[in-house]
Amino acid sequence: MRKLSLIILLAAAFARCSGSGAPQCTPYDAKKTLTDEKMEWFDDAKLGIFIHWGIYAVDGVGESWSFFNKHISHKDYMAQAERFTASRYEPEEWADLIARSGAKYTVITSKHHDGVALWDTRADKKSIPELSPACRDVLTPFVDAVKAKGLKLGLYYSLIDWSHPDYPNYERDGVPRYEIPEDPARWQKFLDFDNAQLNELIEAYNPDLWWFDGDWEQSAETWKAGELTAKLRKRNPKVIINSRIQGYGDYGTPEIGVPVVRPADRYWELCYTINDSWGFQHRDVNFKSPMMVLKTLVDCISNGGNLLLDIGPREDGTIPAEEVEVLEELGRWTGKHAEAVYGTRAGIPGEHVKAYTSVNSTADILYIYLTYKPVGPIEIKGLVDNIKRIRVVGDGRELKWKVYNKLSWTDVPGLVEIDVPESALDSAITVLAVETDGPIRLYRGSGQVMTMGN
């Protein structure tokens, strides 16, 4: 019903734009607002928390890549398992912090490319319960805590396993263990292993989202990606699958850098680190400030995507204070500005206002995110619709505005200037809500010259 209502509103907006005497304008982009039912919660969520936790946190080395790239031997890498304790691990505290951050979903590395599983897998001996002094399944209690908080659960699972004897690749520029076309039976044996672990995860946790990784090393045909995704969807028709399964996923996953232009994918999330590492690394103290992370969040929202922000707990299960600080500030800000975060859709082109923007689900409220302290009035260009009111989100006060250059002889809309008093500013990012008399229409022309007919 929600989708149908939005279609009707957008059709009405188009009719208003194309009527006799109307200016050269466009309604809000329908392609960027309509939501598939299965993807609705993901589209509304805007913020998720990624967790990279594994034996690599012991010595603070790169997760899996450190031995693949020969920065450390595989033997020394795997020996870290003997010192992985999870001695201060409190999964309920993790889930509580994630919920307080304002995130609506979380994704945890059930198994990275090193092949070490966080749960008590029956398909292999490479697991935290088998190899580490933690001697226990550390995934299940986190899943239970996440579900108790009402968060959506995502499981990261590496399709590749560089430690498995039946996986062909195991280090960069190394000689493969075997060539798949020459030994298809051995490859099938590895696929059976992957499927066995995935079946365990399905039966135990039935996640809302699968976050695959490592697909680049083989083709979709070799992975049997179509069969795999069909199996996952049969088990849970509403399950969401990320893009890293050779074209069979539901949404894109750009990494680290915010897209400069709006992605072509209807759904996408930016995978983003708090410092420069995914997992915990002792020497990486280049933490992003809460303000930088907030700006990244509104950048993603403005472009119609989500932010999947990563944290890297220590081997004992504690989360660095710098990461906690970021999540707490996220929670303060998202709590205050919830209406301008959850359920919003991609904003208007940047030429119209010098700020990040989004719109509500019916496209009749324009949200403007001020990541700076205004020196003068905020200007909006090309807004065709009449403004009903402008208010400060989370504050409630209404703001004054004026329209300039709206002349009788032209249908080109005037300039809107909004006064934002300093007392209305948020300590980080201030959000304005511009309420219009219908779905937003934008003038996209190059101006008009007066003629005798005007």
Buried (B, 14 or more C-beta within 10 A) or exposed (E): EEBEEBEEBBEEBBEBBEEEEBBBBBBBBBEBBBBEEBBBBBBBBBBBBBBBBBBBBBBBBBBBBBBBEEEBEBEEBBBBBEEBBBEEBBBBBBBBBBBBBBBBBBBBBBBBBBBBBBBBBEBBEBBBBBBBEBEBBBBBBBBBBBBEBEBBBBBBBBBBBBBBEBBBBBBEEEEEBEEBEEBEEBBEBBBEBBBEBBBBBBEBBEBBBBBBBBBEBBEBEBBBBBEBBEBBBEEEEEBBBBBBBBEBBBBBBBEEEBBEEBBEBBBBBBBBBBBEBBBBBEEBEEBBBBBEBBBBBBBBBBBBBBBBBBBBBBBBBBBBEBBBBBBBBBBBBBEBBEBBBBBBBBBBBEEBBBBBBBBBBBBBBBBBBBBEEBEEBBBBBBBBBEBEEBBBBBBEEEBEBEBEEEEEEBBBBBBBBBBBEEEBBBEBBBBBBBBBEBBBBBBBEEEBEEEEEE
